[in-house]
């Protein structure tokens, strides 16, 4: 039965597109109203901090109530919270503290909402009868394509409707996501979770069970830490280092937009190929090669004076390679988590991956101000290489190649 999987993909695409609209509209709205970069940064923190915290705290709720129910509830609630921002502004009732509070609530809903959608994957794979890499590859393709298109849609909406009214489109995307998910996934991933939650275990104990499982699995914990570190450097690269390059080189926003679009488009193509081929490829080797191609080269081209055509070529290769990473890592993560713990453990892993991202902009700024763009690119690139290649000398990471039916029991990989 493929309808639940395809419906989930459509709902996730709608949600990601709307999120990309808000990522552009909210900071522009703050800048229009206040002109303050500090307040804009405060708004970003107000959204990101609750997102990470409630992603962690929502894990036991997802396992107890069911991922589908939590995902739909959070999307519906997000519809009303996000829509209230432009409506209150038009009514002259939106103060800055109220705006901060609404953004914080939106982030708090997005954390468990995204976590619940993520936690539905094993049940969707079972219902559809497809390999895990196929589902994670398709999910990554939809996410990357929606991110690329959402950025373009956001620019048009903000330019034509204004930043505050563009948020109405973001709100509508949550409503459509909830409708599609409710229609397509009836009976998927809810009953088992509710039954498991009926044991009456206290909330804190359930939360601790998720953490205990994660810390005892060296591969899952290692993946979470590695992605957290690379996300920190990626955030510094995209939010500070690349914009500084566009200004210092004189190539401007057009070149910056071109490079990001090229990388995202190539990444979406890589994810499609991963959905088709990854199930037959050795995961550990794919991981190493993909990070070698997608990592250091896109920092190195800015250390030396590289023509734009050369930079584009590096971004095409790096983007394509990066498309294989999320499908492979996602498949490893889901296959190692027992069904009763999937909400708690997957929420913890994704929260860890997000945890350092708010510091990325600060890191990038300090590196540039402390030296030069070339030095900042070099330092970040070397650190990125170390973080992604350390697993090459850690034999525990070779358990990535264990698949169900071969050696998928976490205990066989050294978990006690």
N, C-alpha and C positions, 0 to 999 in steps of 0.2 A: 504494500500500500504506500504509494509515493506522495499522495496528496498532503499528508502532514509535513513531510520534509520540504516540499516545494512551497507550501503555505508559510512555513517558518522562515524560509529564505526570503520570500516576498515581504513578510512582516519586518524582518531584520533590515532589509534594504530600505523600506520606508522609514524605519526608526533612525538608521544611520544618516540618511539624507536629511531628515529634519534636524538631527543633532548638528550636522555640518552647517546648516542655516543658522542655528543659534550660536555656533562658535564664531561666526562672522558678525551676526547682527547684534549680539549682546555687547561686545566690546565697543563696537561703533556707536551703539546707542549711548553707552556711558560717556564716550568721548564727546559726542554731540551735546550731551546735556551738561557735562562738567568740565570738559577740556583737560581733565586730570589723568595723567598716566598712572599715578599712585592709586587713585580710586578704581581705575580700570583693573589694575593688578589685584586690588582688594576683592573685586567682584569675582575674578578668576579663582582666587583662593576660596571665596565663600562657596563656590560651586564644587571645586575639586576636593576639598577636605571632607565634606559630608559624603561625597560620592565614594571615596575610598573607605571611610569608616563604616558606612551603612552597607557597603558591599560585603565587608567582613561580618558584620552583625546580622546580615540577612540570611546567611547560609543555613542556620538551623531552621529558620522560618520556611525557606524553600523546601528543605527536606521534610518538614512536618506538614505543610499545607499543599505541597506540590508545585513544581516549577511553572507549569502552565497557568495555574491560578494566580501565582504571585506576579508573573510577567504581565498578564492581562490587567490585573488590578493596578499595577504601577503605571502602565501606559494610560489607563483611563484617568487616574489621578493626575498624571503629568499633563494631560490635555487641559484640565481645568487650571492647574497652577501656572503653566506657561501662558495660556490665553489671558489670564488675569493681569499680566504685566501690561500689555498694550491697552487693555480695557480700562484699567485703573489710571494709566497715564492720560488717556483721552478724557477721562472724567476729572482730571486734575487732582487725583487722590494718591499719586504714587510718589512718596518721599524716598530719599535714598536709603534710609534704614529699612523701609518696607521692601524696596527693590532687592536689597541684600538678602532679606529674609526669604523672599520668593525664590531667588536664585539658589539659595541654600537648600530649600525644600525640594526644588527641581533636581538638584544634585543628589540629595538623599534618596529620592525616588528612582533616579537613574541607576544608582549603584545596585540595589537588589533586583531592579527590573532587568538590567543587562545581565546580571549574574543568573537570573532565572532562565532567560532565553538561552544562555550558554549551557546551563545545566540540563536543558531538554535534549541535547544532542544525542546521548546514548540511547534514549527511548526512541527518538526519531530514526536513528540508524537501524535499530532492531525492527521497527515497524516497516521500514522501507526495504530491508534486506540488502543493504549496500555496504561496501567496506568503509571503515571509519575514515580513511584518507579521502574517500570520495565526498563524504559529507563535509568534513573540515575544509577540503579544497574548494567545494562549491560555496561554503560559507565565507571563506576568505575572499573568493572572487567577488561575491556580492558586496562584501564590506568595502573592498578596495574600489570597486566600480562606483558604488554609491558615494563613497568619500570624494572621488574625483568629480562626479557629476554634481554632487551636493554643493561643492565649493563654487562651481559655475552658476548653479541655480541661485545660491545665496547672493552672489554678486549682482545678478539681474534683479532679484527681489528687493534688495536693499536700495539699489539705484532707482527703481521704479516706484516702490511702495513706501520706502523709508524703513529704517532699522526696526522701529517698534512694530510696524505692521507686518514685517517679514516674520516676526515671532508667531503671528497667527497661523502661518503656514507650518511652522514647526509644531505648534499645538495640534493642528489638523493631522499631521503625520503620525502623532501618537494615537489619535483616535482611529485612523485607518489601520495602523499596526495592530491595535487591540481587536478590531473587527475581523481582520484576516486571520489572526492567530486563533481567535475563538471559533471561527468557522472551520478552519482547516485541521485543527489538532484535537478535536473532540475525542476524549478517552485516552489521550497520550500522556504518559508520565505523571499521572495524578494519584491513582489509586494506591500504588505501591508506597508512595511517599507518605500518604495519609495513614496507611496501615502501620508503617514503621514509626510514625510519630505518636501512635497511640500507646506506646509503652510508658508514657508519662515521665520520661527522663527530664530533669530540670534543664532549662534553657542553657545555663552556663556549662553544664556537663556536656550537652550536645555540642556546644561551641568548642569545648576542650577536646572532644573526640575528633573533630575535624583537624585541629591543630596537631594533636598527637599523631594522627595518621600521616600528615604531611611531613612532620619533622623526622619520622622514622623511615621515610622513603627518600634516600639520598638523591635519587634521580629527579623526582618531582621537586624537591627542595632546591636542588641545583639549577633546574630549569627556571624556577621562579626567581631566584636570586640573579641569575645571568640576564634574564629578560628585564628585570628591574634596573640593572646597571646599564644595559644597552638602551633602554627607554630614556634613561637620564641623559645619555650622550646624544641620542636622537632628538630629544627635546631641545637641547642646547644648540644642536646643528640647525634644526628647522626654524626655531623661534628667534635665534640671535645670529649665529655664524653666517647662515645663508643670506638673510636680509642685509647684514653688514657687507658681505661680498657684493651684493647687487648695487649698493651705494658706492662703495670704494672703487669698484671696477668701472662704474659709469654705465653699466648695462641695464640697470633699472628694474622696475617691477615686471616688465614684459619678459625679460630673460628669466627672472626668478619664477614667474608663473609657468613659463615654458618648461623649465627643468623639473618643477614639481609635477606638472601634468605628465611629462614623459616618464618619470619614475613611477608614478601611480598607474599609468596605463600599462607599462611593461610589467609591473607587479601583478596587475589583474590577469594579464596573459599568462604569467608564470603560475598563478594560482589555478587557472583553468587546466594547464598542463599537469600540475600536481594532482588535481582531482582525477585525471585520467591515468597517469603513470605512477604516482607515488606508491601505490599499493605494491608495485613490483620492484621498487628500488630499495637499496639498503639505507635505512633512515639515518644512521650515524654518519655515513659518508656524505649523504645529501646535506646534512646539517653543516658539516665542516666546509664543504665546497661552496655552499650557498652563502655562508657568512664570509668566506674569503673573498668572494666576488662582490657581495653587497656591502661589505664593511669598509675596509681600509681604502680602496680605490676612490670612493666618493669624497673622502677627506684629502687624499694625496693630490688630487688634481687642482686643489686650491692652495696647496703649499707652494707649488711652482706655477709659473704663468702658462696656463693651458688655454689654447684656443677654444671658443665656444663649441665648435663642432666636436672637439675631443671630449669636452665635458659631457655633451649630449650622449656621445657613444658610451661613456662610462656609466651614465645614468640609465641608459637602456639595458646594458648588461646587468648592472646592480639591481635595478628594479625587477627584471625577470627572475634573477636568482632569489631575491627576497620573497617572491611569490610562493616559493616552495617551503618557506620556513614555518609559517603559521599552520598549514595543513599537517605537516609532519609533527611539529611539537604538540599541536592540539590532539592528534590521534594518540600520541604517547600518553598524554595527560589523562584523557578519558578512559583509555584501556586499563590504566593502573588504579583507578578509583572504584571501589565497590559501589554498587547502585545505591545503597542506603545512605552513603556519605557524599554523593556526587555534588549536591548543592553546597554543603559546607566546604568541602575541599576545593572545588573549582572556584568558589567565591574567594577563598583565601588566596589561591594562586594568582587569580587575576588582580586582586587587591594589592598583593605584593608587587606585581608587575607595574601597577599604576603609582605605587607609593612615592617613588623618587621623581616622577615627572614634573611636579610643581617646582622643583629646584633646578630644572634644566636651564631655564632662562637666566637665573641668577648665576649659574656656573658659566654659561657662555659669556655673559657680560663681564664677569671677573677675569676670565681668560683673555678676552680681547683688550680690556682696559689695562691688564697687567703686562701686556706685551704687544702683540700684533695679531692680525687675522691669521697670517701664515703660521705663527707659533700656536695659536689656539687650535687651528685645524690639525696641526701635527700632534699636539698633546692629546687631543680628543681621539684622533685616529689610532694612535698607539694604545691608548687605554681601551678603546673599542676592540682592537685586535687581541689584547691580553684577555679581556673578559670573555670573548667568544671562542678563543683557541685553547684556553686552559683545560676544557673537557677532553682535548686530544691526548692528554697525559693522565687522565683519570679513568681507570678501567671501568668504573661504575657506570659511566655514560654509555658504554657499549650495550647496556641493557635496553637502549632505545630500539634495537633491532628485534627485541622479543615481541612477538605478536600472539594474539589469542590462538590457542591450539599448539603453540610452539613453546613459550615460556612466559605466560602473561601474569602468573601469580607473583605479586610483589614480594612475597616471602622468598621466592627463588632468586630475587635480585638483592638479597641481603637485608630485607626489611624484617624486623622482629616485632 
